[in-house]
Amino acid sequence: MIKVLTKINIFFIIYSLNYEITVATETIYLRILRAAIL
Protein backbone atom coordinates (compact mmCIF):
# COMPACT_ATOMS: atom_id res chain seq x y z
CA MET A 1 0.00 0.00 0.00
CA ILE A 2 2.78 2.44 0.91
CA LYS A 3 4.60 1.57 -2.32
CA VAL A 4 1.49 2.38 -4.35
CA LEU A 5 1.09 5.72 -2.54
CA THR A 6 4.75 6.55 -3.21
CA LYS A 7 4.30 5.78 -6.91
CA ILE A 8 1.21 8.02 -7.06
CA ASN A 9 3.10 10.74 -5.19
CA ILE A 10 6.04 10.59 -7.63
CA PHE A 11 3.61 10.63 -10.56
CA PHE A 12 1.93 13.77 -9.24
CA ILE A 13 5.28 15.50 -8.68
CA ILE A 14 6.38 14.71 -12.25
CA TYR A 15 2.98 15.74 -13.61
CA SER A 16 2.98 19.10 -11.81
CA LEU A 17 6.57 19.78 -12.92
CA ASN A 18 5.62 19.04 -16.53
CA TYR A 19 2.59 21.30 -16.18
CA GLU A 20 4.68 24.20 -14.85
CA ILE A 21 7.25 23.75 -17.64
CA THR A 22 4.48 23.72 -20.26
CA VAL A 23 2.89 26.89 -18.86
CA ALA A 24 6.28 28.63 -18.73
CA THR A 25 7.04 27.59 -22.31
CA GLU A 26 3.67 28.87 -23.53
CA THR A 27 4.19 32.17 -21.73
CA ILE A 28 7.63 32.63 -23.32
CA TYR A 29 6.24 31.61 -26.71
CA LEU A 30 3.40 34.15 -26.44
CA ARG A 31 5.86 36.90 -25.44
CA ILE A 32 8.04 36.11 -28.46
CA LEU A 33 4.99 36.16 -30.73
CA ARG A 34 3.83 39.47 -29.29
CA ALA A 35 7.30 40.96 -29.69
CA ALA A 36 7.40 39.77 -33.33
CA ILE A 37 3.98 41.30 -34.08
CA LEU A 38 4.72 44.63 -32.34
PDB file of N, CA, C and O in Angstrom:
ATOM      1  N   MET A   1       0.835  -1.211   0.000  1.00  0.00           N
ATOM      2  CA  MET A   1       0.000   0.000   0.000  1.00  0.00           C
ATOM      3  C   MET A   1       0.868   1.259   0.000  1.00  0.00           C
ATOM      4  O   MET A   1       0.610   2.197  -0.754  1.00  0.00           O
ATOM      5  N   ILE A   2       1.887   1.273   0.839  1.00  0.00           N
ATOM      6  CA  ILE A   2       2.777   2.442   0.911  1.00  0.00           C
ATOM      7  C   ILE A   2       3.519   2.611  -0.417  1.00  0.00           C
ATOM      8  O   ILE A   2       3.734   3.733  -0.875  1.00  0.00           O
ATOM      9  N   LYS A   3       3.906   1.493  -1.031  1.00  0.00           N
ATOM     10  CA  LYS A   3       4.604   1.569  -2.321  1.00  0.00           C
ATOM     11  C   LYS A   3       3.704   2.197  -3.385  1.00  0.00           C
ATOM     12  O   LYS A   3       4.156   3.007  -4.195  1.00  0.00           O
ATOM     13  N   VAL A   4       2.433   1.815  -3.372  1.00  0.00           N
ATOM     14  CA  VAL A   4       1.490   2.376  -4.346  1.00  0.00           C
ATOM     15  C   VAL A   4       1.348   3.881  -4.122  1.00  0.00           C
ATOM     16  O   VAL A   4       1.352   4.656  -5.078  1.00  0.00           O
ATOM     17  N   LEU A   5       1.222   4.292  -2.863  1.00  0.00           N
ATOM     18  CA  LEU A   5       1.087   5.716  -2.543  1.00  0.00           C
ATOM     19  C   LEU A   5       2.328   6.487  -2.983  1.00  0.00           C
ATOM     20  O   LEU A   5       2.221   7.606  -3.487  1.00  0.00           O
ATOM     21  N   THR A   6       3.494   5.895  -2.794  1.00  0.00           N
ATOM     22  CA  THR A   6       4.746   6.547  -3.209  1.00  0.00           C
ATOM     23  C   THR A   6       4.768   6.724  -4.716  1.00  0.00           C
ATOM     24  O   THR A   6       5.165   7.778  -5.213  1.00  0.00           O
ATOM     25  N   LYS A   7       4.341   5.689  -5.453  1.00  0.00           N
ATOM     26  CA  LYS A   7       4.297   5.778  -6.912  1.00  0.00           C
ATOM     27  C   LYS A   7       3.352   6.882  -7.358  1.00  0.00           C
ATOM     28  O   LYS A   7       3.672   7.645  -8.270  1.00  0.00           O
ATOM     29  N   ILE A   8       2.182   6.973  -6.719  1.00  0.00           N
ATOM     30  CA  ILE A   8       1.213   8.017  -7.063  1.00  0.00           C
ATOM     31  C   ILE A   8       1.811   9.386  -6.755  1.00  0.00           C
ATOM     32  O   ILE A   8       1.677  10.324  -7.540  1.00  0.00           O
ATOM     33  N   ASN A   9       2.469   9.489  -5.604  1.00  0.00           N
ATOM     34  CA  ASN A   9       3.098  10.740  -5.195  1.00  0.00           C
ATOM     35  C   ASN A   9       4.132  11.186  -6.224  1.00  0.00           C
ATOM     36  O   ASN A   9       4.133  12.347  -6.633  1.00  0.00           O
ATOM     37  N   ILE A  10       5.008  10.282  -6.645  1.00  0.00           N
ATOM     38  CA  ILE A  10       6.037  10.587  -7.634  1.00  0.00           C
ATOM     39  C   ILE A  10       5.383  11.006  -8.945  1.00  0.00           C
ATOM     40  O   ILE A  10       5.828  11.955  -9.591  1.00  0.00           O
ATOM     41  N   PHE A  11       4.323  10.294  -9.337  1.00  0.00           N
ATOM     42  CA  PHE A  11       3.606  10.628 -10.564  1.00  0.00           C
ATOM     43  C   PHE A  11       3.075  12.055 -10.510  1.00  0.00           C
ATOM     44  O   PHE A  11       3.199  12.806 -11.477  1.00  0.00           O
ATOM     45  N   PHE A  12       2.480  12.429  -9.372  1.00  0.00           N
ATOM     46  CA  PHE A  12       1.928  13.775  -9.240  1.00  0.00           C
ATOM     47  C   PHE A  12       3.018  14.833  -9.279  1.00  0.00           C
ATOM     48  O   PHE A  12       2.825  15.898  -9.866  1.00  0.00           O
ATOM     49  N   ILE A  13       4.168  14.553  -8.661  1.00  0.00           N
ATOM     50  CA  ILE A  13       5.282  15.504  -8.684  1.00  0.00           C
ATOM     51  C   ILE A  13       5.759  15.714 -10.118  1.00  0.00           C
ATOM     52  O   ILE A  13       5.963  16.849 -10.547  1.00  0.00           O
ATOM     53  N   ILE A  14       5.936  14.620 -10.859  1.00  0.00           N
ATOM     54  CA  ILE A  14       6.379  14.710 -12.247  1.00  0.00           C
ATOM     55  C   ILE A  14       5.331  15.442 -13.078  1.00  0.00           C
ATOM     56  O   ILE A  14       5.668  16.283 -13.912  1.00  0.00           O
ATOM     57  N   TYR A  15       4.064  15.121 -12.850  1.00  0.00           N
ATOM     58  CA  TYR A  15       2.977  15.741 -13.607  1.00  0.00           C
ATOM     59  C   TYR A  15       2.935  17.247 -13.373  1.00  0.00           C
ATOM     60  O   TYR A  15       2.808  18.017 -14.326  1.00  0.00           O
ATOM     61  N   SER A  16       3.041  17.674 -12.120  1.00  0.00           N
ATOM     62  CA  SER A  16       2.976  19.101 -11.813  1.00  0.00           C
ATOM     63  C   SER A  16       4.202  19.829 -12.354  1.00  0.00           C
ATOM     64  O   SER A  16       4.095  20.975 -12.792  1.00  0.00           O
ATOM     65  N   LEU A  17       5.363  19.182 -12.329  1.00  0.00           N
ATOM     66  CA  LEU A  17       6.568  19.783 -12.920  1.00  0.00           C
ATOM     67  C   LEU A  17       6.375  19.978 -14.417  1.00  0.00           C
ATOM     68  O   LEU A  17       6.673  21.044 -14.955  1.00  0.00           O
ATOM     69  N   ASN A  18       5.875  18.942 -15.087  1.00  0.00           N
ATOM     70  CA  ASN A  18       5.621  19.042 -16.527  1.00  0.00           C
ATOM     71  C   ASN A  18       4.631  20.156 -16.816  1.00  0.00           C
ATOM     72  O   ASN A  18       4.795  20.899 -17.784  1.00  0.00           O
ATOM     73  N   TYR A  19       3.606  20.277 -15.984  1.00  0.00           N
ATOM     74  CA  TYR A  19       2.592  21.303 -16.178  1.00  0.00           C
ATOM     75  C   TYR A  19       3.219  22.696 -16.064  1.00  0.00           C
ATOM     76  O   TYR A  19       2.950  23.571 -16.887  1.00  0.00           O
ATOM     77  N   GLU A  20       4.048  22.895 -15.048  1.00  0.00           N
ATOM     78  CA  GLU A  20       4.683  24.202 -14.850  1.00  0.00           C
ATOM     79  C   GLU A  20       5.604  24.530 -16.018  1.00  0.00           C
ATOM     80  O   GLU A  20       5.644  25.671 -16.478  1.00  0.00           O
ATOM     81  N   ILE A  21       6.349  23.528 -16.500  1.00  0.00           N
ATOM     82  CA  ILE A  21       7.251  23.749 -17.636  1.00  0.00           C
ATOM     83  C   ILE A  21       6.439  24.118 -18.874  1.00  0.00           C
ATOM     84  O   ILE A  21       6.823  25.016 -19.624  1.00  0.00           O
ATOM     85  N   THR A  22       5.327  23.435 -19.089  1.00  0.00           N
ATOM     86  CA  THR A  22       4.484  23.715 -20.257  1.00  0.00           C
ATOM     87  C   THR A  22       3.934  25.133 -20.192  1.00  0.00           C
ATOM     88  O   THR A  22       3.959  25.854 -21.190  1.00  0.00           O
ATOM     89  N   VAL A  23       3.435  25.539 -19.023  1.00  0.00           N
ATOM     90  CA  VAL A  23       2.885  26.889 -18.855  1.00  0.00           C
ATOM     91  C   VAL A  23       3.978  27.921 -19.092  1.00  0.00           C
ATOM     92  O   VAL A  23       3.741  28.923 -19.768  1.00  0.00           O
ATOM     93  N   ALA A  24       5.166  27.697 -18.550  1.00  0.00           N
ATOM     94  CA  ALA A  24       6.278  28.631 -18.733  1.00  0.00           C
ATOM     95  C   ALA A  24       6.656  28.733 -20.201  1.00  0.00           C
ATOM     96  O   ALA A  24       6.912  29.826 -20.707  1.00  0.00           O
ATOM     97  N   THR A  25       6.692  27.593 -20.888  1.00  0.00           N
ATOM     98  CA  THR A  25       7.037  27.587 -22.314  1.00  0.00           C
ATOM     99  C   THR A  25       6.008  28.357 -23.121  1.00  0.00           C
ATOM    100  O   THR A  25       6.367  29.133 -24.007  1.00  0.00           O
ATOM    101  N   GLU A  26       4.732  28.151 -22.822  1.00  0.00           N
ATOM    102  CA  GLU A  26       3.671  28.867 -23.533  1.00  0.00           C
ATOM    103  C   GLU A  26       3.770  30.366 -23.289  1.00  0.00           C
ATOM    104  O   GLU A  26       3.580  31.161 -24.209  1.00  0.00           O
ATOM    105  N   THR A  27       4.067  30.754 -22.053  1.00  0.00           N
ATOM    106  CA  THR A  27       4.194  32.172 -21.726  1.00  0.00           C
ATOM    107  C   THR A  27       5.330  32.800 -22.518  1.00  0.00           C
ATOM    108  O   THR A  27       5.170  33.880 -23.086  1.00  0.00           O
ATOM    109  N   ILE A  28       6.480  32.129 -22.560  1.00  0.00           N
ATOM    110  CA  ILE A  28       7.633  32.627 -23.322  1.00  0.00           C
ATOM    111  C   ILE A  28       7.280  32.702 -24.802  1.00  0.00           C
ATOM    112  O   ILE A  28       7.598  33.681 -25.477  1.00  0.00           O
ATOM    113  N   TYR A  29       6.624  31.665 -25.296  1.00  0.00           N
ATOM    114  CA  TYR A  29       6.240  31.611 -26.711  1.00  0.00           C
ATOM    115  C   TYR A  29       5.320  32.774 -27.072  1.00  0.00           C
ATOM    116  O   TYR A  29       5.489  33.411 -28.112  1.00  0.00           O
ATOM    117  N   LEU A  30       4.336  33.045 -26.197  1.00  0.00           N
ATOM    118  CA  LEU A  30       3.403  34.154 -26.439  1.00  0.00           C
ATOM    119  C   LEU A  30       4.134  35.490 -26.418  1.00  0.00           C
ATOM    120  O   LEU A  30       3.831  36.375 -27.218  1.00  0.00           O
ATOM    121  N   ARG A  31       5.096  35.644 -25.508  1.00  0.00           N
ATOM    122  CA  ARG A  31       5.862  36.897 -25.437  1.00  0.00           C
ATOM    123  C   ARG A  31       6.662  37.100 -26.720  1.00  0.00           C
ATOM    124  O   ARG A  31       6.729  38.210 -27.248  1.00  0.00           O
ATOM    125  N   ILE A  32       7.271  36.017 -27.219  1.00  0.00           N
ATOM    126  CA  ILE A  32       8.045  36.106 -28.464  1.00  0.00           C
ATOM    127  C   ILE A  32       7.123  36.478 -29.621  1.00  0.00           C
ATOM    128  O   ILE A  32       7.465  37.324 -30.446  1.00  0.00           O
ATOM    129  N   LEU A  33       5.961  35.847 -29.677  1.00  0.00           N
ATOM    130  CA  LEU A  33       4.993  36.159 -30.732  1.00  0.00           C
ATOM    131  C   LEU A  33       4.572  37.626 -30.665  1.00  0.00           C
ATOM    132  O   LEU A  33       4.530  38.315 -31.685  1.00  0.00           O
ATOM    133  N   ARG A  34       4.264  38.094 -29.467  1.00  0.00           N
ATOM    134  CA  ARG A  34       3.829  39.470 -29.286  1.00  0.00           C
ATOM    135  C   ARG A  34       4.937  40.431 -29.701  1.00  0.00           C
ATOM    136  O   ARG A  34       4.674  41.446 -30.346  1.00  0.00           O
ATOM    137  N   ALA A  35       6.165  40.116 -29.334  1.00  0.00           N
ATOM    138  CA  ALA A  35       7.303  40.957 -29.695  1.00  0.00           C
ATOM    139  C   ALA A  35       7.485  40.988 -31.214  1.00  0.00           C
ATOM    140  O   ALA A  35       7.827  42.025 -31.781  1.00  0.00           O
ATOM    141  N   ALA A  36       7.257  39.848 -31.867  1.00  0.00           N
ATOM    142  CA  ALA A  36       7.401  39.771 -33.326  1.00  0.00           C
ATOM    143  C   ALA A  36       6.310  40.584 -34.025  1.00  0.00           C
ATOM    144  O   ALA A  36       6.563  41.214 -35.052  1.00  0.00           O
ATOM    145  N   ILE A  37       5.097  40.567 -33.468  1.00  0.00           N
ATOM    146  CA  ILE A  37       3.979  41.302 -34.076  1.00  0.00           C
ATOM    147  C   ILE A  37       4.171  42.805 -33.872  1.00  0.00           C
ATOM    148  O   ILE A  37       3.978  43.590 -34.800  1.00  0.00           O
ATOM    149  N   LEU A  38       4.550  43.202 -32.659  1.00  0.00           N
ATOM    150  CA  LEU A  38       4.723  44.634 -32.341  1.00  0.00           C
ATOM    151  C   LEU A  38       6.119  45.118 -32.654  1.00  0.00           C
ATOM    152  O   LEU A  38       6.427  46.292 -32.445  1.00  0.00           O
TER     153      LEU A  38
END
